[in-house]
Amino acid sequence: FFSICLVDLVVAALEINTTSAYEIFATQTMM
Protein backbone atom coordinates (compact mmCIF):
# COMPACT_ATOMS: atom_id res chain seq x y z
CA PHE A 1 0.00 0.00 0.00
CA PHE A 2 2.78 2.42 0.93
CA SER A 3 4.78 1.68 -2.23
CA ILE A 4 1.67 2.26 -4.36
CA CYS A 5 1.12 5.66 -2.75
CA LEU A 6 4.80 6.50 -3.25
CA VAL A 7 4.65 5.60 -6.95
CA ASP A 8 1.47 7.65 -7.32
CA LEU A 9 3.20 10.68 -5.75
CA VAL A 10 6.21 10.29 -8.06
CA VAL A 11 3.97 10.05 -11.13
CA ALA A 12 2.03 13.14 -10.05
CA ALA A 13 5.27 15.07 -9.49
CA LEU A 14 6.56 14.04 -12.93
CA GLU A 15 3.31 15.14 -14.57
CA ILE A 16 3.51 18.53 -12.83
CA ASN A 17 7.16 18.96 -13.86
CA THR A 18 6.54 18.04 -17.51
CA THR A 19 3.47 20.28 -17.66
CA SER A 20 5.30 23.31 -16.23
CA ALA A 21 8.29 22.69 -18.52
CA TYR A 22 5.96 22.47 -21.54
CA GLU A 23 4.24 25.72 -20.55
CA ILE A 24 7.60 27.49 -20.20
CA PHE A 25 8.68 26.14 -23.60
CA ALA A 26 5.41 27.29 -25.17
CA THR A 27 5.70 30.81 -23.75
CA GLN A 28 9.31 31.08 -24.92
CA THR A 29 8.30 29.92 -28.40
CA MET A 30 5.50 32.50 -28.58
CA MET A 31 7.93 35.27 -27.61
Backbone atoms as SQL, in Angstrom:
CREATE TABLE atoms (id INTEGER PRIMARY KEY, chain TEXT, resi INTEGER, resn TEXT, atom TEXT, x REAL, y REAL, z REAL);
INSERT INTO atoms VALUES
  (1, 'A', 1, 'PHE', 'N', 0.854, -1.210, 0.000),
  (2, 'A', 1, 'PHE', 'CA', 0.000, 0.000, 0.000),
  (3, 'A', 1, 'PHE', 'C', 0.882, 1.249, 0.000),
  (4, 'A', 2, 'PHE', 'N', 1.909, 1.240, 0.851),
  (5, 'A', 2, 'PHE', 'CA', 2.783, 2.424, 0.932),
  (6, 'A', 2, 'PHE', 'C', 3.530, 2.637, -0.384),
  (7, 'A', 3, 'SER', 'N', 4.029, 1.544, -0.967),
  (8, 'A', 3, 'SER', 'CA', 4.782, 1.680, -2.226),
  (9, 'A', 3, 'SER', 'C', 3.866, 2.195, -3.332),
  (10, 'A', 4, 'ILE', 'N', 2.607, 1.781, -3.330),
  (11, 'A', 4, 'ILE', 'CA', 1.672, 2.257, -4.361),
  (12, 'A', 4, 'ILE', 'C', 1.458, 3.758, -4.213),
  (13, 'A', 5, 'CYS', 'N', 1.307, 4.220, -2.977),
  (14, 'A', 5, 'CYS', 'CA', 1.124, 5.662, -2.749),
  (15, 'A', 5, 'CYS', 'C', 2.379, 6.411, -3.180),
  (16, 'A', 6, 'LEU', 'N', 3.548, 5.839, -2.884),
  (17, 'A', 6, 'LEU', 'CA', 4.805, 6.495, -3.249),
  (18, 'A', 6, 'LEU', 'C', 4.913, 6.626, -4.764),
  (19, 'A', 7, 'VAL', 'N', 4.595, 5.551, -5.487),
  (20, 'A', 7, 'VAL', 'CA', 4.647, 5.602, -6.953),
  (21, 'A', 7, 'VAL', 'C', 3.660, 6.635, -7.477),
  (22, 'A', 8, 'ASP', 'N', 2.480, 6.691, -6.872),
  (23, 'A', 8, 'ASP', 'CA', 1.466, 7.652, -7.317),
  (24, 'A', 8, 'ASP', 'C', 1.977, 9.075, -7.127),
  (25, 'A', 9, 'LEU', 'N', 2.650, 9.341, -6.002),
  (26, 'A', 9, 'LEU', 'CA', 3.198, 10.680, -5.753),
  (27, 'A', 9, 'LEU', 'C', 4.277, 11.011, -6.780),
  (28, 'A', 10, 'VAL', 'N', 5.138, 10.050, -7.084),
  (29, 'A', 10, 'VAL', 'CA', 6.210, 10.287, -8.057),
  (30, 'A', 10, 'VAL', 'C', 5.612, 10.589, -9.426),
  (31, 'A', 11, 'VAL', 'N', 4.606, 9.819, -9.827),
  (32, 'A', 11, 'VAL', 'CA', 3.970, 10.051, -11.134),
  (33, 'A', 11, 'VAL', 'C', 3.333, 11.433, -11.176),
  (34, 'A', 12, 'ALA', 'N', 2.666, 11.818, -10.092),
  (35, 'A', 12, 'ALA', 'CA', 2.029, 13.136, -10.045),
  (36, 'A', 12, 'ALA', 'C', 3.086, 14.230, -10.144),
  (37, 'A', 13, 'ALA', 'N', 4.203, 14.065, -9.442),
  (38, 'A', 13, 'ALA', 'CA', 5.271, 15.069, -9.489),
  (39, 'A', 13, 'ALA', 'C', 5.842, 15.162, -10.900),
  (40, 'A', 14, 'LEU', 'N', 6.025, 14.022, -11.564),
  (41, 'A', 14, 'LEU', 'CA', 6.558, 14.041, -12.931),
  (42, 'A', 14, 'LEU', 'C', 5.585, 14.743, -13.866),
  (43, 'A', 15, 'GLU', 'N', 4.297, 14.484, -13.703),
  (44, 'A', 15, 'GLU', 'CA', 3.306, 15.138, -14.566),
  (45, 'A', 15, 'GLU', 'C', 3.336, 16.647, -14.358),
  (46, 'A', 16, 'ILE', 'N', 3.461, 17.090, -13.107),
  (47, 'A', 16, 'ILE', 'CA', 3.508, 18.534, -12.830),
  (48, 'A', 16, 'ILE', 'C', 4.772, 19.130, -13.451),
  (49, 'A', 17, 'ASN', 'N', 5.907, 18.434, -13.314),
  (50, 'A', 17, 'ASN', 'CA', 7.162, 18.956, -13.858),
  (51, 'A', 17, 'ASN', 'C', 7.094, 19.057, -15.378),
  (52, 'A', 18, 'THR', 'N', 6.603, 18.016, -16.048),
  (53, 'A', 18, 'THR', 'CA', 6.542, 18.041, -17.508),
  (54, 'A', 18, 'THR', 'C', 5.556, 19.102, -17.983),
  (55, 'A', 19, 'THR', 'N', 4.459, 19.278, -17.255),
  (56, 'A', 19, 'THR', 'CA', 3.467, 20.279, -17.658),
  (57, 'A', 19, 'THR', 'C', 4.049, 21.681, -17.537),
  (58, 'A', 20, 'SER', 'N', 4.721, 21.977, -16.424),
  (59, 'A', 20, 'SER', 'CA', 5.301, 23.312, -16.232),
  (60, 'A', 20, 'SER', 'C', 6.401, 23.552, -17.262),
  (61, 'A', 21, 'ALA', 'N', 7.217, 22.541, -17.541),
  (62, 'A', 21, 'ALA', 'CA', 8.287, 22.695, -18.523),
  (63, 'A', 21, 'ALA', 'C', 7.694, 22.956, -19.904),
  (64, 'A', 22, 'TYR', 'N', 6.604, 22.263, -20.242),
  (65, 'A', 22, 'TYR', 'CA', 5.959, 22.468, -21.538),
  (66, 'A', 22, 'TYR', 'C', 5.377, 23.872, -21.629),
  (67, 'A', 23, 'GLU', 'N', 4.801, 24.364, -20.540),
  (68, 'A', 23, 'GLU', 'CA', 4.237, 25.720, -20.553),
  (69, 'A', 23, 'GLU', 'C', 5.344, 26.750, -20.736),
  (70, 'A', 24, 'ILE', 'N', 6.474, 26.560, -20.047),
  (71, 'A', 24, 'ILE', 'CA', 7.604, 27.491, -20.199),
  (72, 'A', 24, 'ILE', 'C', 8.102, 27.457, -21.641),
  (73, 'A', 25, 'PHE', 'N', 8.220, 26.261, -22.216),
  (74, 'A', 25, 'PHE', 'CA', 8.679, 26.140, -23.600),
  (75, 'A', 25, 'PHE', 'C', 7.707, 26.826, -24.553),
  (76, 'A', 26, 'ALA', 'N', 6.413, 26.682, -24.300),
  (77, 'A', 26, 'ALA', 'CA', 5.407, 27.292, -25.175),
  (78, 'A', 26, 'ALA', 'C', 5.482, 28.813, -25.089),
  (79, 'A', 27, 'THR', 'N', 5.630, 29.352, -23.889),
  (80, 'A', 27, 'THR', 'CA', 5.698, 30.813, -23.748),
  (81, 'A', 27, 'THR', 'C', 6.960, 31.351, -24.407),
  (82, 'A', 28, 'GLN', 'N', 8.073, 30.632, -24.286),
  (83, 'A', 28, 'GLN', 'CA', 9.313, 31.082, -24.922),
  (84, 'A', 28, 'GLN', 'C', 9.170, 31.042, -26.439),
  (85, 'A', 29, 'THR', 'N', 8.479, 30.024, -26.953),
  (86, 'A', 29, 'THR', 'CA', 8.304, 29.922, -28.403),
  (87, 'A', 29, 'THR', 'C', 7.420, 31.060, -28.910),
  (88, 'A', 30, 'MET', 'N', 6.372, 31.408, -28.160),
  (89, 'A', 30, 'MET', 'CA', 5.495, 32.504, -28.584),
  (90, 'A', 30, 'MET', 'C', 6.260, 33.827, -28.615),
  (91, 'A', 31, 'MET', 'N', 7.143, 34.037, -27.644),
  (92, 'A', 31, 'MET', 'CA', 7.931, 35.265, -27.606),
  (93, 'A', 31, 'MET', 'C', 8.883, 35.279, -28.802);
